[in-house]
Amino acid sequence: MEKLITKRLGIRNMTDADLVFIKSLREDEVCARYQRWEDNSEEHIRELIATHRHDVLLSDTEIQRFLISMHDGVPIGTLTLFVTPKEDCITIGITIASLHQRKGYAKEILTAVLDLAEKYYPTLDLIALIHPDNIPSIRLFEALGFRFQLHAESINSLVYVR
Ligand SMILES: CC(C)(COP(=O)(O)OP(=O)(O)OC[C@H]1O[C@@H](n2cnc3c(N)ncnc32)[C@H](O)[C@@H]1OP(=O)(O)O)[C@@H](O)C(=O)NCCC(=O)NCCS
């Protein structure tokens, strides 16, 4: 996959060894509050890893899932991209483990991911779908230059676009 490395972080593929981290992230109330994670069983997470272990960053695969990690590989969060040129957009989802929040990690890695996305897909909108009460996420995406577009009531999400 395209290597993406920032000052402190990198994006890498999931491996079987990441099961415990992904499960703990999905079971963390702070991380899960505004997500639609319905199945946190080991079986489901194993399947998720098997499906996405070879994902290529910003390829034309629709759903791409990666880990955000320190340079030594230790995971600190997850990144999901929905690449949908037919809908003229790439939708971005990010979760940083509670322990690592408010250290500028989400902003650091997304700045690099968004730059690359704009280079590969200059005509596509970059989108974040955010629960109206998710203030940290709203502030994060505003800081990254996203602007509020509309409230998608069917999914109770604010649509932010850059
Ligand atoms: C939203 C989230 C990814 C932010 O990650 P983070 O690494 O803590 O964010 P950063 O440290 O890079 O913060 C960047 C900016 O976002 C805003 N921000 C982040 N967390 C915030 C909080 N708890 N309250 C208010 N603003 C916040 C601030 O503007 C911050 O800049 P500042 O620290 O200079 O004030 C993280 O809180 C998270 O994983 N939440 C749970 C999962 C989630 O809801 N994901 C969003 C789905 S789209």
The ligand as a MOL file (V3000), in Angstrom:
LIG
                    3D

  0  0  0     0  0            999 V3000
M  V30 BEGIN CTAB
M  V30 COUNTS 48 50 0 0 0
M  V30 BEGIN ATOM
M  V30 1 C -12.8920 12.9520 17.2390 0
M  V30 2 C -11.5610 12.2960 17.5780 0
M  V30 3 C -11.1490 11.3910 16.4140 0
M  V30 4 C -10.4950 13.3870 17.7810 0
M  V30 5 O -9.2240 12.7490 17.9270 0
M  V30 6 P -8.0240 13.4760 18.6930 0
M  V30 7 O -6.7560 12.8040 18.2850 0
M  V30 8 O -8.3120 13.5360 20.1300 0
M  V30 9 O -8.0950 14.9350 18.0610 0
M  V30 10 P -6.8770 15.9930 18.0170 0
M  V30 11 O -6.0940 15.8840 19.2880 0
M  V30 12 O -6.1300 15.8240 16.7380 0
M  V30 13 O -7.6670 17.3510 18.0440 0
M  V30 14 C -7.6950 18.2340 16.9150 0
M  V30 15 C -8.7320 19.3060 17.2080 0
M  V30 16 O -10.0430 18.7090 17.2900 0
M  V30 17 C -10.8010 19.3800 18.3260 0
M  V30 18 N -11.0820 18.4380 19.4240 0
M  V30 19 C -10.6060 17.1890 19.5770 0
M  V30 20 N -11.1180 16.6210 20.6930 0
M  V30 21 C -11.9380 17.5440 21.2530 0
M  V30 22 C -12.7500 17.5710 22.4160 0
M  V30 23 N -12.8200 16.4950 23.2430 0
M  V30 24 N -13.4800 18.6740 22.6720 0
M  V30 25 C -13.4320 19.7530 21.8470 0
M  V30 26 N -12.6480 19.8020 20.7330 0
M  V30 27 C -11.9200 18.7120 20.4270 0
M  V30 28 C -9.9380 20.5320 18.8050 0
M  V30 29 O -10.2080 21.6430 17.9630 0
M  V30 30 C -8.5550 19.9930 18.5470 0
M  V30 31 O -7.5800 20.9890 18.4230 0
M  V30 32 P -6.8790 21.5420 19.7730 0
M  V30 33 O -6.4690 20.3450 20.5680 0
M  V30 34 O -5.7480 22.3410 19.2310 0
M  V30 35 O -7.9330 22.3330 20.4760 0
M  V30 36 C -11.6360 11.4820 18.8910 0
M  V30 37 O -12.2250 12.2800 19.8790 0
M  V30 38 C -12.4000 10.1870 18.7620 0
M  V30 39 O -11.8590 9.1710 18.3590 0
M  V30 40 N -13.6930 10.2070 19.1330 0
M  V30 41 C -14.5020 8.9960 19.1320 0
M  V30 42 C -14.7710 8.4670 17.7550 0
M  V30 43 C -15.5520 9.4390 16.9040 0
M  V30 44 O -16.5610 9.9770 17.3360 0
M  V30 45 N -15.0650 9.6010 15.6670 0
M  V30 46 C -15.6450 10.5090 14.7180 0
M  V30 47 C -16.4890 9.8040 13.7520 0
M  V30 48 S -16.6150 10.7910 12.2590 0
M  V30 END ATOM
M  V30 BEGIN BOND
M  V30 1 1 1 2
M  V30 2 1 2 3
M  V30 3 1 2 4
M  V30 4 1 2 36
M  V30 5 1 4 5
M  V30 6 1 5 6
M  V30 7 2 6 7
M  V30 8 1 6 8
M  V30 9 1 6 9
M  V30 10 1 9 10
M  V30 11 2 10 11
M  V30 12 1 10 12
M  V30 13 1 10 13
M  V30 14 1 13 14
M  V30 15 1 14 15
M  V30 16 1 15 16
M  V30 17 1 15 30
M  V30 18 1 16 17
M  V30 19 1 17 18
M  V30 20 1 17 28
M  V30 21 1 18 19
M  V30 22 1 18 27
M  V30 23 2 19 20
M  V30 24 1 20 21
M  V30 25 1 21 22
M  V30 26 2 21 27
M  V30 27 1 22 23
M  V30 28 2 22 24
M  V30 29 1 24 25
M  V30 30 2 25 26
M  V30 31 1 26 27
M  V30 32 1 28 29
M  V30 33 1 28 30
M  V30 34 1 30 31
M  V30 35 1 31 32
M  V30 36 2 32 33
M  V30 37 1 32 34
M  V30 38 1 32 35
M  V30 39 1 36 37
M  V30 40 1 36 38
M  V30 41 2 38 39
M  V30 42 1 38 40
M  V30 43 1 40 41
M  V30 44 1 41 42
M  V30 45 1 42 43
M  V30 46 2 43 44
M  V30 47 1 43 45
M  V30 48 1 45 46
M  V30 49 1 46 47
M  V30 50 1 47 48
M  V30 END BOND
M  V30 END CTAB
M  END
